[in-house]
Amino acid sequence: NLATIVGAVEGGRNIYENVRKVVAYLLSGSWKEIIMIVGSLVLGLPLPVLAAQILWINLIEDSLPNMALAFDPGEPHVMKERPRTRSSSIMDFEMNTLVFGVGVIGSLLLFGFYFYLLKQGYDLAYTRTLVFAALGTNMLFSIYSIRSMHRYIWHINPFNNRLLLGSTFVSAVLLIGAVYLPPLQHILRTVSIAAGDWLPIVGLGIINLALIEIVKAFFIRRRVHAV
């Protein structure tokens, strides 16, 4: 049945796009952590986040949204895309720009936030907790923009992937628990932070999301002019 063949091709393309999303999501987070760690070592500053905090973000915070992203519904235009060659890479120019370009700018903003807190005389444990929360929040914001490389975030239905909604909610609760629950504070060496300090943390997450949308806008317009 030819309809079965068409369905199989569409399913394969959707899987490929979801793999790209997952790779972009994981690499963007790792890139931020690498730049912040290397930057602090080069400048002779204390580490902005500890090993246990990085593991918590990578294994606990990112795992559930990452798995949910793999089940994202397909793009409506996926069957209008040209066939890819067997030698084509997942990490094309668009992906590299999104991951490394936005990753560098976002990392510099986070590092600037960390440097500012140190210069203002904040306690090191408190500063690390703020940076830890900012990293986790950045990832929770960016995943909704990474859901599509071809559409703006306001054109994406946030309710057509309930797994993603549920997983990001659970990850947000776990992030708050890591900051305020004494057993997790002991493990992760975090401290309770003031409610007002969540404002710059959320602000950095929104800026990171906006940067992703700006990069997407460039490629979306380029595709439109290429048609």
C-alpha positions as CSV (number, residue, x, y, z in Angstrom):
1,N,0.0,0.0,0.0
2,L,1.5,3.3,-1.1
3,A,-0.1,5.1,1.9
4,T,2.0,2.9,4.2
5,I,5.2,3.9,2.4
6,V,4.2,7.6,2.7
7,G,3.5,7.1,6.5
8,A,6.8,5.3,7.0
9,V,8.7,8.2,5.3
10,E,6.8,10.7,7.4
11,G,7.6,8.8,10.6
12,G,11.2,8.5,9.7
13,R,11.5,12.3,9.1
14,N,9.8,13.0,12.4
15,I,12.2,10.8,14.2
16,Y,15.1,12.5,12.5
17,E,13.9,15.9,13.5
18,N,13.3,14.8,17.1
19,V,16.9,13.5,17.2
20,R,18.1,16.9,16.1
21,K,16.1,18.6,18.8
22,V,17.5,16.3,21.5
23,V,21.0,16.8,20.3
24,A,20.6,20.6,20.2
25,Y,19.1,20.6,23.7
26,L,21.8,18.5,25.3
27,L,24.7,20.3,23.5
28,S,23.4,23.8,24.4
29,G,23.3,22.9,28.1
30,S,26.7,21.2,28.1
31,W,28.3,24.2,26.2
32,K,27.2,26.6,28.9
33,E,28.7,24.5,31.6
34,I,32.0,24.0,29.8
35,I,32.4,27.8,29.1
36,M,31.6,28.7,32.6
37,I,34.0,26.2,34.1
38,V,36.8,27.0,31.7
39,G,36.2,30.7,32.1
40,S,36.5,30.6,35.9
41,L,39.7,28.5,35.7
42,V,41.3,30.9,33.3
43,L,40.5,33.9,35.4
44,G,41.4,32.1,38.6
45,L,37.9,32.3,40.1
46,P,36.2,29.7,42.3
47,L,34.1,27.2,40.3
48,P,30.7,28.7,39.6
49,V,29.0,25.3,40.0
50,L,30.1,22.1,41.7
51,A,30.3,18.6,40.2
52,A,27.3,17.4,42.1
53,Q,25.3,20.4,40.9
54,I,26.3,19.7,37.3
55,L,25.3,16.1,37.6
56,W,21.9,17.1,39.1
57,I,21.2,19.3,36.1
58,N,22.4,16.8,33.5
59,L,20.9,13.6,35.1
60,I,17.9,14.9,37.0
61,E,16.8,18.2,35.5
62,D,17.4,17.5,31.8
63,S,16.6,13.8,31.6
64,L,12.8,13.9,31.8
65,P,12.3,16.9,29.4
66,N,14.9,15.3,27.1
67,M,13.0,12.0,26.9
68,A,9.7,13.8,26.4
69,L,11.2,15.8,23.5
70,A,11.9,12.5,21.7
71,F,8.1,12.0,21.5
72,D,7.3,15.4,20.1
73,P,4.7,15.5,17.3
74,G,5.9,16.0,13.8
75,E,6.2,19.3,12.0
76,P,3.2,20.0,9.7
77,H,5.5,20.7,6.8
78,V,7.8,17.7,7.2
79,M,6.8,16.0,4.0
80,K,7.5,19.2,2.0
81,E,11.2,19.1,2.9
82,R,13.7,17.9,0.3
83,P,15.2,14.4,0.8
84,R,18.5,14.5,2.6
85,T,21.6,12.8,1.3
86,R,23.1,9.8,3.1
87,S,26.2,11.9,3.9
88,S,24.3,14.8,5.4
89,S,25.1,15.6,9.1
90,I,22.7,16.2,11.9
91,M,25.0,19.1,12.9
92,D,24.4,21.3,9.9
93,F,25.1,25.0,9.8
94,E,21.7,25.9,11.4
95,M,22.3,23.5,14.3
96,N,25.9,24.7,14.8
97,T,24.8,28.3,14.9
98,L,22.0,27.6,17.3
99,V,24.1,25.4,19.7
100,F,27.4,27.2,19.6
101,G,26.4,30.8,18.7
102,V,23.5,31.0,21.2
103,G,25.5,28.8,23.6
104,V,28.4,31.2,23.7
105,I,26.3,34.3,24.2
106,G,24.1,32.6,26.8
107,S,27.2,31.3,28.6
108,L,28.8,34.8,28.7
109,L,25.6,36.2,30.2
110,L,25.6,33.5,32.9
111,F,29.3,34.0,33.5
112,G,28.7,37.8,33.7
113,F,25.9,37.1,36.3
114,Y,28.3,35.0,38.3
115,F,31.1,37.5,38.1
116,Y,28.8,40.3,39.2
117,L,27.6,38.4,42.2
118,L,31.2,37.7,43.3
119,K,32.1,41.4,42.9
120,Q,29.1,42.4,44.9
121,G,30.4,40.3,47.8
122,Y,27.8,37.6,47.8
123,D,28.6,34.4,49.8
124,L,30.2,31.8,47.5
125,A,27.6,29.1,48.4
126,Y,24.8,31.6,47.8
127,T,26.4,32.6,44.5
128,R,26.8,29.0,43.3
129,T,23.2,28.3,44.2
130,L,22.0,31.3,42.1
131,V,24.1,30.1,39.1
132,F,22.9,26.5,39.6
133,A,19.3,27.7,39.6
134,A,20.0,29.9,36.5
135,L,21.5,27.0,34.6
136,G,18.5,24.8,35.4
137,T,16.0,27.5,34.5
138,N,17.8,28.3,31.2
139,M,17.3,24.7,30.1
140,L,13.6,24.6,31.1
141,F,13.0,27.7,29.1
142,S,15.0,26.8,26.0
143,I,13.4,23.4,25.5
144,Y,10.2,25.0,24.3
145,S,12.0,27.1,21.7
146,I,14.0,24.2,20.5
147,R,10.9,22.2,19.8
148,S,10.8,23.6,16.3
149,M,13.6,24.9,14.1
150,H,11.0,26.0,11.5
151,R,8.4,27.9,13.6
152,Y,8.4,30.6,16.2
153,I,7.6,29.6,19.7
154,W,4.3,31.4,19.6
155,H,3.2,29.3,16.6
156,I,3.8,26.0,18.5
157,N,1.0,24.4,20.4
158,P,2.3,24.0,24.0
159,F,-0.3,21.4,24.8
160,N,0.3,18.9,22.0
161,N,3.1,17.2,24.0
162,R,1.7,16.6,27.5
163,L,4.8,14.5,28.3
164,L,6.9,17.6,27.9
165,L,4.6,19.8,29.9
166,G,4.6,17.2,32.8
167,S,8.3,16.6,32.7
168,T,9.2,20.3,32.7
169,F,6.9,20.8,35.7
170,V,8.5,17.9,37.6
171,S,12.0,19.2,36.7
172,A,11.0,22.7,37.9
173,V,9.7,21.2,41.2
174,L,13.0,19.2,41.6
175,L,15.0,22.4,40.9
176,I,13.2,24.2,43.7
177,G,13.5,21.3,46.0
178,A,17.3,21.2,45.3
179,V,17.5,24.8,46.5
180,Y,15.2,24.7,49.5
181,L,15.0,21.1,50.9
182,P,17.7,20.5,53.6
183,P,18.6,16.9,52.5
184,L,19.2,18.0,49.0
185,Q,21.0,21.1,50.2
186,H,23.4,18.9,52.1
187,I,24.1,16.7,49.0
188,L,24.3,19.6,46.5
189,R,25.8,22.2,48.8
190,T,23.1,24.7,48.0
191,V,21.4,27.2,50.3
192,S,18.0,28.8,50.4
193,I,17.8,32.0,48.2
194,A,15.4,35.0,48.6
195,A,12.3,35.0,46.5
196,G,13.3,38.2,44.8
197,D,16.5,36.5,43.5
198,W,14.4,34.4,41.2
199,L,13.7,37.5,39.1
200,P,17.2,37.8,37.5
201,I,17.2,34.0,37.1
202,V,14.0,33.9,35.2
203,G,15.1,37.0,33.3
204,L,18.2,35.2,32.1
205,G,16.1,32.3,31.0
206,I,13.8,34.6,28.9
207,I,16.9,36.3,27.3
208,N,18.3,32.9,26.3
209,L,14.9,31.9,24.8
210,A,14.8,35.2,22.9
211,L,18.3,34.6,21.5
212,I,17.2,31.2,20.2
213,E,14.1,32.8,18.5
214,I,16.3,35.5,16.9
215,V,18.6,32.8,15.4
216,K,15.5,30.9,14.2
217,A,14.1,34.0,12.7
218,F,17.2,34.4,10.5
219,F,16.9,30.9,9.1
220,I,13.1,31.0,8.7
221,R,13.4,34.2,6.6
222,R,16.2,32.7,4.6
223,R,14.0,29.6,3.8
224,V,11.1,31.9,2.8
225,H,13.4,33.9,0.4
226,A,14.9,30.7,-1.0
227,V,11.4,29.3,-2.1
